């Protein structure tokens, strides 16, 4: 799988950015920000995604897999909360 990520760096970058935005929106965003601040945050996420892409491609660190694990764990928590609320 690492070879595929090495051959498709733009797709890997897009996957990293999408997962970072998802984690930011579901974990760290407390309230809606003004548009300018929101653009700054997403710009910084894009820069951080590029740095993580370099870690993924050059150092062979499993960045995409770690972000996927975080995504799956967040979905498990969401399903669990949904089941608990449904029982009430």
PDB file of N, CA, C and O in Angstrom:
ATOM      1  N   UNK A   1       0.825  -1.188   0.000  1.00  0.00           N
ATOM      2  CA  UNK A   1       0.000   0.000   0.000  1.00  0.00           C
ATOM      3  C   UNK A   1       0.874   1.259   0.000  1.00  0.00           C
ATOM      4  O   UNK A   1       0.527   2.270  -0.610  1.00  0.00           O
ATOM      5  N   UNK A   2       2.002   1.179   0.689  1.00  0.00           N
ATOM      6  CA  UNK A   2       2.909   2.330   0.736  1.00  0.00           C
ATOM      7  C   UNK A   2       3.417   2.673  -0.663  1.00  0.00           C
ATOM      8  O   UNK A   2       3.626   3.845  -0.976  1.00  0.00           O
ATOM      9  N   UNK A   3       3.614   1.663  -1.499  1.00  0.00           N
ATOM     10  CA  UNK A   3       4.060   1.928  -2.868  1.00  0.00           C
ATOM     11  C   UNK A   3       3.009   2.708  -3.648  1.00  0.00           C
ATOM     12  O   UNK A   3       3.346   3.591  -4.436  1.00  0.00           O
ATOM     13  N   UNK A   4       1.732   2.385  -3.429  1.00  0.00           N
ATOM     14  CA  UNK A   4       0.668   3.094  -4.117  1.00  0.00           C
ATOM     15  C   UNK A   4       0.645   4.558  -3.692  1.00  0.00           C
ATOM     16  O   UNK A   4       0.473   5.451  -4.521  1.00  0.00           O
ATOM     17  N   UNK A   5       0.820   4.797  -2.387  1.00  0.00           N
ATOM     18  CA  UNK A   5       0.877   6.177  -1.901  1.00  0.00           C
ATOM     19  C   UNK A   5       2.066   6.914  -2.499  1.00  0.00           C
ATOM     20  O   UNK A   5       1.960   8.099  -2.813  1.00  0.00           O
ATOM     21  N   UNK A   6       3.196   6.232  -2.660  1.00  0.00           N
ATOM     22  CA  UNK A   6       4.371   6.851  -3.266  1.00  0.00           C
ATOM     23  C   UNK A   6       4.126   7.208  -4.734  1.00  0.00           C
ATOM     24  O   UNK A   6       4.633   8.219  -5.221  1.00  0.00           O
ATOM     25  N   UNK A   7       3.354   6.382  -5.437  1.00  0.00           N
ATOM     26  CA  UNK A   7       3.091   6.622  -6.858  1.00  0.00           C
ATOM     27  C   UNK A   7       2.018   7.680  -7.085  1.00  0.00           C
ATOM     28  O   UNK A   7       1.971   8.281  -8.158  1.00  0.00           O
ATOM     29  N   UNK A   8       1.159   7.921  -6.102  1.00  0.00           N
ATOM     30  CA  UNK A   8       0.062   8.885  -6.238  1.00  0.00           C
ATOM     31  C   UNK A   8       0.117   9.916  -5.105  1.00  0.00           C
ATOM     32  O   UNK A   8      -0.711   9.881  -4.195  1.00  0.00           O
ATOM     33  N   UNK A   9       1.084  10.829  -5.160  1.00  0.00           N
ATOM     34  CA  UNK A   9       1.231  11.765  -4.039  1.00  0.00           C
ATOM     35  C   UNK A   9       0.074  12.758  -3.910  1.00  0.00           C
ATOM     36  O   UNK A   9      -0.256  13.159  -2.793  1.00  0.00           O
ATOM     37  N   UNK A  10      -0.550  13.165  -5.015  1.00  0.00           N
ATOM     38  CA  UNK A  10      -1.653  14.132  -4.917  1.00  0.00           C
ATOM     39  C   UNK A  10      -2.886  13.504  -4.301  1.00  0.00           C
ATOM     40  O   UNK A  10      -3.611  14.156  -3.549  1.00  0.00           O
ATOM     41  N   UNK A  11      -3.125  12.249  -4.613  1.00  0.00           N
ATOM     42  CA  UNK A  11      -4.254  11.542  -4.006  1.00  0.00           C
ATOM     43  C   UNK A  11      -3.990  11.342  -2.514  1.00  0.00           C
ATOM     44  O   UNK A  11      -4.892  11.483  -1.689  1.00  0.00           O
ATOM     45  N   UNK A  12      -2.747  11.014  -2.183  1.00  0.00           N
ATOM     46  CA  UNK A  12      -2.371  10.849  -0.783  1.00  0.00           C
ATOM     47  C   UNK A  12      -2.542  12.157  -0.028  1.00  0.00           C
ATOM     48  O   UNK A  12      -3.036  12.165   1.099  1.00  0.00           O
ATOM     49  N   UNK A  13      -2.135  13.263  -0.643  1.00  0.00           N
ATOM     50  CA  UNK A  13      -2.298  14.575  -0.019  1.00  0.00           C
ATOM     51  C   UNK A  13      -3.776  14.898   0.193  1.00  0.00           C
ATOM     52  O   UNK A  13      -4.151  15.426   1.240  1.00  0.00           O
ATOM     53  N   UNK A  14      -4.608  14.585  -0.785  1.00  0.00           N
ATOM     54  CA  UNK A  14      -6.046  14.843  -0.659  1.00  0.00           C
ATOM     55  C   UNK A  14      -6.651  13.999   0.464  1.00  0.00           C
ATOM     56  O   UNK A  14      -7.472  14.494   1.236  1.00  0.00           O
ATOM     57  N   UNK A  15      -6.252  12.739   0.557  1.00  0.00           N
ATOM     58  CA  UNK A  15      -6.757  11.865   1.626  1.00  0.00           C
ATOM     59  C   UNK A  15      -6.354  12.416   2.982  1.00  0.00           C
ATOM     60  O   UNK A  15      -7.172  12.468   3.901  1.00  0.00           O
ATOM     61  N   UNK A  16      -5.100  12.826   3.113  1.00  0.00           N
ATOM     62  CA  UNK A  16      -4.607  13.371   4.386  1.00  0.00           C
ATOM     63  C   UNK A  16      -5.389  14.626   4.746  1.00  0.00           C
ATOM     64  O   UNK A  16      -5.821  14.771   5.890  1.00  0.00           O
ATOM     65  N   UNK A  17      -5.578  15.531   3.800  1.00  0.00           N
ATOM     66  CA  UNK A  17      -6.289  16.786   4.098  1.00  0.00           C
ATOM     67  C   UNK A  17      -7.745  16.536   4.465  1.00  0.00           C
ATOM     68  O   UNK A  17      -8.262  17.157   5.393  1.00  0.00           O
ATOM     69  N   UNK A  18      -8.404  15.645   3.758  1.00  0.00           N
ATOM     70  CA  UNK A  18      -9.810  15.352   4.066  1.00  0.00           C
ATOM     71  C   UNK A  18      -9.933  14.761   5.468  1.00  0.00           C
ATOM     72  O   UNK A  18     -10.825  15.140   6.227  1.00  0.00           O
ATOM     73  N   UNK A  19      -9.049  13.843   5.808  1.00  0.00           N
ATOM     74  CA  UNK A  19      -9.105  13.236   7.138  1.00  0.00           C
ATOM     75  C   UNK A  19      -8.755  14.255   8.230  1.00  0.00           C
ATOM     76  O   UNK A  19      -9.345  14.226   9.310  1.00  0.00           O
ATOM     77  N   UNK A  20      -7.811  15.146   7.961  1.00  0.00           N
ATOM     78  CA  UNK A  20      -7.474  16.183   8.932  1.00  0.00           C
ATOM     79  C   UNK A  20      -8.638  17.141   9.154  1.00  0.00           C
ATOM     80  O   UNK A  20      -8.912  17.533  10.288  1.00  0.00           O
ATOM     81  N   UNK A  21      -9.318  17.514   8.088  1.00  0.00           N
ATOM     82  CA  UNK A  21     -10.475  18.403   8.211  1.00  0.00           C
ATOM     83  C   UNK A  21     -11.588  17.705   8.991  1.00  0.00           C
ATOM     84  O   UNK A  21     -12.247  18.329   9.822  1.00  0.00           O
ATOM     85  N   UNK A  22     -11.796  16.429   8.731  1.00  0.00           N
ATOM     86  CA  UNK A  22     -12.828  15.689   9.457  1.00  0.00           C
ATOM     87  C   UNK A  22     -12.510  15.638  10.951  1.00  0.00           C
ATOM     88  O   UNK A  22     -13.382  15.879  11.785  1.00  0.00           O
ATOM     89  N   UNK A  23     -11.266  15.324  11.280  1.00  0.00           N
ATOM     90  CA  UNK A  23     -10.876  15.262  12.695  1.00  0.00           C
ATOM     91  C   UNK A  23     -11.000  16.633  13.335  1.00  0.00           C
ATOM     92  O   UNK A  23     -11.472  16.738  14.467  1.00  0.00           O
ATOM     93  N   UNK A  24     -10.593  17.681  12.645  1.00  0.00           N
ATOM     94  CA  UNK A  24     -10.709  19.030  13.191  1.00  0.00           C
ATOM     95  C   UNK A  24     -12.172  19.386  13.456  1.00  0.00           C
ATOM     96  O   UNK A  24     -12.511  19.884  14.530  1.00  0.00           O
ATOM     97  N   UNK A  25     -13.028  19.130  12.481  1.00  0.00           N
ATOM     98  CA  UNK A  25     -14.433  19.518  12.621  1.00  0.00           C
ATOM     99  C   UNK A  25     -15.153  18.739  13.712  1.00  0.00           C
ATOM    100  O   UNK A  25     -16.049  19.281  14.360  1.00  0.00           O
ATOM    101  N   UNK A  26     -14.790  17.502  13.927  1.00  0.00           N
ATOM    102  CA  UNK A  26     -15.513  16.689  14.898  1.00  0.00           C
ATOM    103  C   UNK A  26     -14.888  16.664  16.286  1.00  0.00           C
ATOM    104  O   UNK A  26     -15.550  16.276  17.249  1.00  0.00           O
ATOM    105  N   UNK A  27     -13.653  17.062  16.407  1.00  0.00           N
ATOM    106  CA  UNK A  27     -12.992  16.996  17.714  1.00  0.00           C
ATOM    107  C   UNK A  27     -12.649  18.380  18.248  1.00  0.00           C
ATOM    108  O   UNK A  27     -12.936  18.675  19.408  1.00  0.00           O
ATOM    109  N   UNK A  28     -12.051  19.224  17.443  1.00  0.00           N
ATOM    110  CA  UNK A  28     -11.476  20.463  17.948  1.00  0.00           C
ATOM    111  C   UNK A  28     -12.343  21.699  17.746  1.00  0.00           C
ATOM    112  O   UNK A  28     -12.161  22.693  18.450  1.00  0.00           O
ATOM    113  N   UNK A  29     -13.274  21.664  16.812  1.00  0.00           N
ATOM    114  CA  UNK A  29     -14.087  22.852  16.563  1.00  0.00           C
ATOM    115  C   UNK A  29     -15.199  22.937  17.603  1.00  0.00           C
ATOM    116  O   UNK A  29     -16.077  22.076  17.668  1.00  0.00           O
ATOM    117  N   UNK A  30     -15.146  23.980  18.406  1.00  0.00           N
ATOM    118  CA  UNK A  30     -16.135  24.167  19.463  1.00  0.00           C
ATOM    119  C   UNK A  30     -17.346  24.928  18.933  1.00  0.00           C
ATOM    120  O   UNK A  30     -18.488  24.576  19.227  1.00  0.00           O
ATOM    121  N   UNK A  31     -17.088  25.970  18.153  1.00  0.00           N
ATOM    122  CA  UNK A  31     -18.160  26.791  17.619  1.00  0.00           C
ATOM    123  C   UNK A  31     -17.759  27.256  16.229  1.00  0.00           C
ATOM    124  O   UNK A  31     -16.611  27.095  15.815  1.00  0.00           O
ATOM    125  N   UNK A  32     -18.710  27.829  15.520  1.00  0.00           N
ATOM    126  CA  UNK A  32     -18.417  28.359  14.189  1.00  0.00           C
ATOM    127  C   UNK A  32     -17.514  29.584  14.311  1.00  0.00           C
ATOM    128  O   UNK A  32     -17.713  30.434  15.178  1.00  0.00           O
ATOM    129  N   UNK A  33     -16.534  29.658  13.440  1.00  0.00           N
ATOM    130  CA  UNK A  33     -15.624  30.795  13.405  1.00  0.00           C
ATOM    131  C   UNK A  33     -16.030  31.746  12.285  1.00  0.00           C
ATOM    132  O   UNK A  33     -16.725  31.350  11.349  1.00  0.00           O
ATOM    133  N   UNK A  34     -15.596  32.997  12.382  1.00  0.00           N
ATOM    134  CA  UNK A  34     -15.796  33.911  11.247  1.00  0.00           C
ATOM    135  C   UNK A  34     -15.060  33.386  10.007  1.00  0.00           C
ATOM    136  O   UNK A  34     -14.143  32.572  10.116  1.00  0.00           O
ATOM    137  N   UNK A  35     -15.466  33.854   8.858  1.00  0.00           N
ATOM    138  CA  UNK A  35     -14.961  33.312   7.593  1.00  0.00           C
ATOM    139  C   UNK A  35     -13.446  33.456   7.476  1.00  0.00           C
ATOM    140  O   UNK A  35     -12.777  32.514   7.052  1.00  0.00           O
ATOM    141  N   UNK A  36     -12.902  34.586   7.834  1.00  0.00           N
ATOM    142  CA  UNK A  36     -11.456  34.810   7.712  1.00  0.00           C
ATOM    143  C   UNK A  36     -10.688  33.836   8.609  1.00  0.00           C
ATOM    144  O   UNK A  36      -9.712  33.225   8.175  1.00  0.00           O
ATOM    145  N   UNK A  37     -11.127  33.699   9.844  1.00  0.00           N
ATOM    146  CA  UNK A  37     -10.460  32.767  10.759  1.00  0.00           C
ATOM    147  C   UNK A  37     -10.610  31.337  10.270  1.00  0.00           C
ATOM    148  O   UNK A  37      -9.687  30.532  10.395  1.00  0.00           O
ATOM    149  N   UNK A  38     -11.772  31.022   9.713  1.00  0.00           N
ATOM    150  CA  UNK A  38     -12.001  29.687   9.172  1.00  0.00           C
ATOM    151  C   UNK A  38     -11.047  29.402   8.013  1.00  0.00           C
ATOM    152  O   UNK A  38     -10.490  28.309   7.917  1.00  0.00           O
ATOM    153  N   UNK A  39     -10.859  30.392   7.131  1.00  0.00           N
ATOM    154  CA  UNK A  39      -9.921  30.236   6.020  1.00  0.00           C
ATOM    155  C   UNK A  39      -8.489  30.058   6.511  1.00  0.00           C
ATOM    156  O   UNK A  39      -7.730  29.270   5.946  1.00  0.00           O
ATOM    157  N   UNK A  40      -8.121  30.782   7.553  1.00  0.00           N
ATOM    158  CA  UNK A  40      -6.776  30.646   8.122  1.00  0.00           C
ATOM    159  C   UNK A  40      -6.578  29.247   8.683  1.00  0.00           C
ATOM    160  O   UNK A  40      -5.530  28.636   8.475  1.00  0.00           O
ATOM    161  N   UNK A  41      -7.579  28.735   9.392  1.00  0.00           N
ATOM    162  CA  UNK A  41      -7.475  27.395   9.973  1.00  0.00           C
ATOM    163  C   UNK A  41      -7.323  26.346   8.874  1.00  0.00           C
ATOM    164  O   UNK A  41      -6.470  25.464   8.973  1.00  0.00           O
ATOM    165  N   UNK A  42      -8.145  26.436   7.827  1.00  0.00           N
ATOM    166  CA  UNK A  42      -8.047  25.455   6.745  1.00  0.00           C
ATOM    167  C   UNK A  42      -6.761  25.601   5.949  1.00  0.00           C
ATOM    168  O   UNK A  42      -6.230  24.609   5.448  1.00  0.00           O
ATOM    169  N   UNK A  43      -6.251  26.821   5.825  1.00  0.00           N
ATOM    170  CA  UNK A  43      -4.947  27.018   5.185  1.00  0.00           C
ATOM    171  C   UNK A  43      -3.843  26.351   6.001  1.00  0.00           C
ATOM    172  O   UNK A  43      -2.956  25.705   5.442  1.00  0.00           O
ATOM    173  N   UNK A  44      -3.900  26.507   7.321  1.00  0.00           N
ATOM    174  CA  UNK A  44      -2.905  25.855   8.175  1.00  0.00           C
ATOM    175  C   UNK A  44      -3.048  24.333   8.143  1.00  0.00           C
ATOM    176  O   UNK A  44      -2.053  23.613   8.226  1.00  0.00           O
ATOM    177  N   UNK A  45      -4.278  23.846   8.022  1.00  0.00           N
ATOM    178  CA  UNK A  45      -4.480  22.401   7.874  1.00  0.00           C
ATOM    179  C   UNK A  45      -3.854  21.917   6.569  1.00  0.00           C
ATOM    180  O   UNK A  45      -3.262  20.839   6.528  1.00  0.00           O
ATOM    181  N   UNK A  46      -3.982  22.704   5.508  1.00  0.00           N
ATOM    182  CA  UNK A  46      -3.383  22.336   4.221  1.00  0.00           C
ATOM    183  C   UNK A  46      -1.860  22.305   4.320  1.00  0.00           C
ATOM    184  O   UNK A  46      -1.222  21.414   3.758  1.00  0.00           O
ATOM    185  N   UNK A  47      -1.276  23.262   5.025  1.00  0.00           N
ATOM    186  CA  UNK A  47       0.183  23.262   5.217  1.00  0.00           C
ATOM    187  C   UNK A  47       0.598  22.056   6.058  1.00  0.00           C
ATOM    188  O   UNK A  47       1.571  21.374   5.738  1.00  0.00           O
ATOM    189  N   UNK A  48      -0.143  21.800   7.131  1.00  0.00           N
ATOM    190  CA  UNK A  48       0.150  20.625   7.959  1.00  0.00           C
ATOM    191  C   UNK A  48      -0.022  19.330   7.191  1.00  0.00           C
ATOM    192  O   UNK A  48       0.731  18.378   7.400  1.00  0.00           O
ATOM    193  N   UNK A  49      -1.008  19.283   6.300  1.00  0.00           N
ATOM    194  CA  UNK A  49      -1.194  18.109   5.453  1.00  0.00           C
ATOM    195  C   UNK A  49      -0.012  17.884   4.536  1.00  0.00           C
ATOM    196  O   UNK A  49       0.380  16.744   4.285  1.00  0.00           O
ATOM    197  N   UNK A  50       0.566  18.982   4.027  1.00  0.00           N
ATOM    198  CA  UNK A  50       1.754  18.852   3.182  1.00  0.00           C
ATOM    199  C   UNK A  50       2.938  18.317   3.978  1.00  0.00           C
ATOM    200  O   UNK A  50       3.691  17.477   3.485  1.00  0.00           O
ATOM    201  N   UNK A  51       3.101  18.795   5.196  1.00  0.00           N
ATOM    202  CA  UNK A  51       4.187  18.297   6.047  1.00  0.00           C
ATOM    203  C   UNK A  51       3.975  16.816   6.352  1.00  0.00           C
ATOM    204  O   UNK A  51       4.922  16.031   6.310  1.00  0.00           O
ATOM    205  N   UNK A  52       2.736  16.434   6.658  1.00  0.00           N
ATOM    206  CA  UNK A  52       2.444  15.021   6.907  1.00  0.00           C
ATOM    207  C   UNK A  52       2.650  14.180   5.646  1.00  0.00           C
ATOM    208  O   UNK A  52       3.053  13.020   5.735  1.00  0.00           O
ATOM    209  N   UNK A  53       2.373  14.763   4.463  1.00  0.00           N
ATOM    210  CA  UNK A  53       2.642  14.064   3.214  1.00  0.00           C
ATOM    211  C   UNK A  53       4.133  13.784   3.062  1.00  0.00           C
ATOM    212  O   UNK A  53       4.523  12.702   2.623  1.00  0.00           O
ATOM    213  N   UNK A  54       4.958  14.753   3.422  1.00  0.00           N
ATOM    214  CA  UNK A  54       6.406  14.526   3.362  1.00  0.00           C
ATOM    215  C   UNK A  54       6.825  13.418   4.309  1.00  0.00           C
ATOM    216  O   UNK A  54       7.672  12.592   3.967  1.00  0.00           O
ATOM    217  N   UNK A  55       6.232  13.394   5.510  1.00  0.00           N
ATOM    218  CA  UNK A  55       6.522  12.307   6.442  1.00  0.00           C
ATOM    219  C   UNK A  55       6.088  10.963   5.867  1.00  0.00           C
ATOM    220  O   UNK A  55       6.785   9.961   6.026  1.00  0.00           O
ATOM    221  N   UNK A  56       4.940  10.943   5.202  1.00  0.00           N
ATOM    222  CA  UNK A  56       4.398   9.714   4.623  1.00  0.00           C
ATOM    223  C   UNK A  56       5.307   9.207   3.502  1.00  0.00           C
ATOM    224  O   UNK A  56       5.624   8.019   3.445  1.00  0.00           O
ATOM    225  N   UNK A  57       5.724  10.109   2.614  1.00  0.00           N
ATOM    226  CA  UNK A  57       6.457   9.678   1.427  1.00  0.00           C
ATOM    227  C   UNK A  57       7.954   9.524   1.668  1.00  0.00           C
ATOM    228  O   UNK A  57       8.552   8.549   1.213  1.00  0.00           O
ATOM    229  N   UNK A  58       8.560  10.459   2.368  1.00  0.00           N
ATOM    230  CA  UNK A  58      10.018  10.427   2.525  1.00  0.00           C
ATOM    231  C   UNK A  58      10.473   9.539   3.668  1.00  0.00           C
ATOM    232  O   UNK A  58      11.449   8.803   3.527  1.00  0.00           O
ATOM    233  N   UNK A  59       9.786   9.598   4.788  1.00  0.00           N
ATOM    234  CA  UNK A  59      10.206   8.835   5.968  1.00  0.00           C
ATOM    235  C   UNK A  59       9.461   7.513   6.107  1.00  0.00           C
ATOM    236  O   UNK A  59       9.737   6.737   7.021  1.00  0.00           O
ATOM    237  N   UNK A  60       8.518   7.256   5.207  1.00  0.00           N
ATOM    238  CA  UNK A  60       7.715   6.023   5.225  1.00  0.00           C
ATOM    239  C   UNK A  60       6.965   5.824   6.533  1.00  0.00           C
ATOM    240  O   UNK A  60       6.825   4.699   7.013  1.00  0.00           O
ATOM    241  N   UNK A  61       6.482   6.926   7.109  1.00  0.00           N
ATOM    242  CA  UNK A  61       5.652   6.823   8.309  1.00  0.00           C
ATOM    243  C   UNK A  61       4.204   6.557   7.889  1.00  0.00           C
ATOM    244  O   UNK A  61       3.774   7.060   6.851  1.00  0.00           O
ATOM    245  N   UNK A  62       3.451   5.792   8.653  1.00  0.00           N
ATOM    246  CA  UNK A  62       2.073   5.436   8.255  1.00  0.00           C
ATOM    247  C   UNK A  62       1.057   6.517   8.640  1.00  0.00           C
ATOM    248  O   UNK A  62       0.175   6.271   9.462  1.00  0.00           O
ATOM    249  N   UNK A  63       1.175   7.688   8.062  1.00  0.00           N
ATOM    250  CA  UNK A  63       0.311   8.819   8.403  1.00  0.00           C
ATOM    251  C   UNK A  63      -1.139   8.545   7.995  1.00  0.00           C
ATOM    252  O   UNK A  63      -2.055   8.768   8.785  1.00  0.00           O
ATOM    253  N   UNK A  64      -1.350   8.066   6.774  1.00  0.00           N
ATOM    254  CA  UNK A  64      -2.705   7.816   6.298  1.00  0.00           C
ATOM    255  C   UNK A  64      -3.373   6.744   7.150  1.00  0.00           C
ATOM    256  O   UNK A  64      -4.548   6.869   7.493  1.00  0.00           O
ATOM    257  N   UNK A  65      -2.641   5.702   7.493  1.00  0.00           N
ATOM    258  CA  UNK A  65      -3.217   4.639   8.302  1.00  0.00           C
ATOM    259  C   UNK A  65      -3.580   5.133   9.703  1.00  0.00           C
ATOM    260  O   UNK A  65      -4.607   4.737  10.254  1.00  0.00           O
ATOM    261  N   UNK A  66      -2.743   5.994  10.276  1.00  0.00           N
ATOM    262  CA  UNK A  66      -3.051   6.554  11.601  1.00  0.00           C
ATOM    263  C   UNK A  66      -4.293   7.437  11.544  1.00  0.00           C
ATOM    264  O   UNK A  66      -5.135   7.381  12.440  1.00  0.00           O
ATOM    265  N   UNK A  67      -4.411   8.243  10.505  1.00  0.00           N
ATOM    266  CA  UNK A  67      -5.603   9.079  10.361  1.00  0.00           C
ATOM    267  C   UNK A  67      -6.847   8.228  10.106  1.00  0.00           C
ATOM    268  O   UNK A  67      -7.935   8.575  10.566  1.00  0.00           O
ATOM    269  N   UNK A  68      -6.701   7.129   9.385  1.00  0.00           N
ATOM    270  CA  UNK A  68      -7.836   6.227   9.173  1.00  0.00           C
ATOM    271  C   UNK A  68      -8.262   5.556  10.474  1.00  0.00           C
ATOM    272  O   UNK A  68      -9.454   5.360  10.714  1.00  0.00           O
ATOM    273  N   UNK A  69      -7.288   5.204  11.314  1.00  0.00           N
ATOM    274  CA  UNK A  69      -7.623   4.632  12.620  1.00  0.00           C
ATOM    275  C   UNK A  69      -8.376   5.655  13.462  1.00  0.00           C
ATOM    276  O   UNK A  69      -9.355   5.310  14.124  1.00  0.00           O
ATOM    277  N   UNK A  70      -7.933   6.900  13.444  1.00  0.00           N
ATOM    278  CA  UNK A  70      -8.637   7.952  14.177  1.00  0.00           C
ATOM    279  C   UNK A  70     -10.057   8.115  13.640  1.00  0.00           C
ATOM    280  O   UNK A  70     -10.997   8.277  14.419  1.00  0.00           O
ATOM    281  N   UNK A  71     -10.219   8.073  12.328  1.00  0.00           N
ATOM    282  CA  UNK A  71     -11.548   8.189  11.709  1.00  0.00           C
ATOM    283  C   UNK A  71     -12.449   7.028  12.140  1.00  0.00           C
ATOM    284  O   UNK A  71     -13.608   7.243  12.496  1.00  0.00           O
ATOM    285  N   UNK A  72     -11.931   5.819  12.108  1.00  0.00           N
ATOM    286  CA  UNK A  72     -12.726   4.651  12.496  1.00  0.00           C
ATOM    287  C   UNK A  72     -13.109   4.724  13.969  1.00  0.00           C
ATOM    288  O   UNK A  72     -14.248   4.419  14.324  1.00  0.00           O
ATOM    289  N   UNK A  73     -12.182   5.122  14.830  1.00  0.00           N
ATOM    290  CA  UNK A  73     -12.501   5.248  16.252  1.00  0.00           C
ATOM    291  C   UNK A  73     -13.568   6.312  16.491  1.00  0.00           C
ATOM    292  O   UNK A  73     -14.429   6.138  17.354  1.00  0.00           O
ATOM    293  N   UNK A  74     -13.524   7.397  15.746  1.00  0.00           N
ATOM    294  CA  UNK A  74     -14.539   8.432  15.899  1.00  0.00           C
ATOM    295  C   UNK A  74     -15.905   7.929  15.434  1.00  0.00           C
ATOM    296  O   UNK A  74     -16.930   8.296  16.009  1.00  0.00           O
ATOM    297  N   UNK A  75     -15.922   7.097  14.405  1.00  0.00           N
ATOM    298  CA  UNK A  75     -17.187   6.527  13.950  1.00  0.00           C
ATOM    299  C   UNK A  75     -17.747   5.533  14.977  1.00  0.00           C
ATOM    300  O   UNK A  75     -18.959   5.461  15.180  1.00  0.00           O
ATOM    301  N   UNK A  76     -16.869   4.781  15.613  1.00  0.00           N
ATOM    302  CA  UNK A  76     -17.314   3.851  16.656  1.00  0.00           C
ATOM    303  C   UNK A  76     -17.933   4.619  17.811  1.00  0.00           C
ATOM    304  O   UNK A  76     -18.977   4.221  18.329  1.00  0.00           O
ATOM    305  N   UNK A  77     -17.309   5.708  18.221  1.00  0.00           N
ATOM    306  CA  UNK A  77     -17.857   6.521  19.304  1.00  0.00           C
ATOM    307  C   UNK A  77     -19.199   7.112  18.895  1.00  0.00           C
ATOM    308  O   UNK A  77     -20.126   7.152  19.705  1.00  0.00           O
ATOM    309  N   UNK A  78     -19.319   7.571  17.657  1.00  0.00           N
ATOM    310  CA  UNK A  78     -20.577   8.143  17.170  1.00  0.00           C
ATOM    311  C   UNK A  78     -21.690   7.086  17.181  1.00  0.00           C
ATOM    312  O   UNK A  78     -22.817   7.380  17.580  1.00  0.00           O
ATOM    313  N   UNK A  79     -21.381   5.872  16.750  1.00  0.00           N
ATOM    314  CA  UNK A  79     -22.375   4.794  16.758  1.00  0.00           C
ATOM    315  C   UNK A  79     -22.763   4.445  18.185  1.00  0.00           C
ATOM    316  O   UNK A  79     -23.934   4.197  18.474  1.00  0.00           O
ATOM    317  N   UNK A  80     -21.789   4.426  19.068  1.00  0.00           N
ATOM    318  CA  UNK A  80     -22.080   4.111  20.468  1.00  0.00           C
ATOM    319  C   UNK A  80     -22.989   5.160  21.094  1.00  0.00           C
ATOM    320  O   UNK A  80     -23.947   4.809  21.783  1.00  0.00           O
ATOM    321  N   UNK A  81     -22.710   6.434  20.871  1.00  0.00           N
ATOM    322  CA  UNK A  81     -23.581   7.496  21.378  1.00  0.00           C
ATOM    323  C   UNK A  81     -24.986   7.387  20.788  1.00  0.00           C
ATOM    324  O   UNK A  81     -25.974   7.619  21.485  1.00  0.00           O
ATOM    325  N   UNK A  82     -25.073   7.037  19.514  1.00  0.00           N
ATOM    326  CA  UNK A  82     -26.363   6.895  18.875  1.00  0.00           C
ATOM    327  C   UNK A  82     -27.166   5.754  19.522  1.00  0.00           C
ATOM    328  O   UNK A  82     -28.369   5.883  19.752  1.00  0.00           O
ATOM    329  N   UNK A  83     -26.478   4.632  19.811  1.00  0.00           N
ATOM    330  CA  UNK A  83     -27.167   3.505  20.448  1.00  0.00           C
ATOM    331  C   UNK A  83     -27.603   3.846  21.871  1.00  0.00           C
ATOM    332  O   UNK A  83     -28.694   3.461  22.291  1.00  0.00           O
ATOM    333  N   UNK A  84     -26.782   4.548  22.597  1.00  0.00           N
ATOM    334  CA  UNK A  84     -27.137   4.933  23.961  1.00  0.00           C
ATOM    335  C   UNK A  84     -28.329   5.882  23.950  1.00  0.00           C
ATOM    336  O   UNK A  84     -29.251   5.722  24.750  1.00  0.00           O
ATOM    337  N   UNK A  85     -28.324   6.859  23.064  1.00  0.00           N
ATOM    338  CA  UNK A  85     -29.449   7.805  22.968  1.00  0.00           C
ATOM    339  C   UNK A  85     -30.727   7.120  22.479  1.00  0.00           C
ATOM    340  O   UNK A  85     -31.827   7.523  22.860  1.00  0.00           O
ATOM    341  N   UNK A  86     -30.596   6.108  21.655  1.00  0.00           N
ATOM    342  CA  UNK A  86     -31.767   5.399  21.172  1.00  0.00           C
ATOM    343  C   UNK A  86     -32.428   4.570  22.270  1.00  0.00           C
ATOM    344  O   UNK A  86     -33.648   4.406  22.278  1.00  0.00           O
ATOM    345  N   UNK A  87     -31.613   4.043  23.206  1.00  0.00           N
ATOM    346  CA  UNK A  87     -32.165   3.257  24.304  1.00  0.00           C
ATOM    347  C   UNK A  87     -32.953   4.146  25.273  1.00  0.00           C
ATOM    348  O   UNK A  87     -33.910   3.689  25.897  1.00  0.00           O
ATOM    349  N   UNK A  88     -32.551   5.410  25.396  1.00  0.00           N
ATOM    350  CA  UNK A  88     -33.254   6.333  26.295  1.00  0.00           C
ATOM    351  C   UNK A  88     -34.534   6.733  25.654  1.00  0.00           C
ATOM    352  O   UNK A  88     -35.297   7.509  26.230  1.00  0.00           O
TER     353      UNK A  88
END
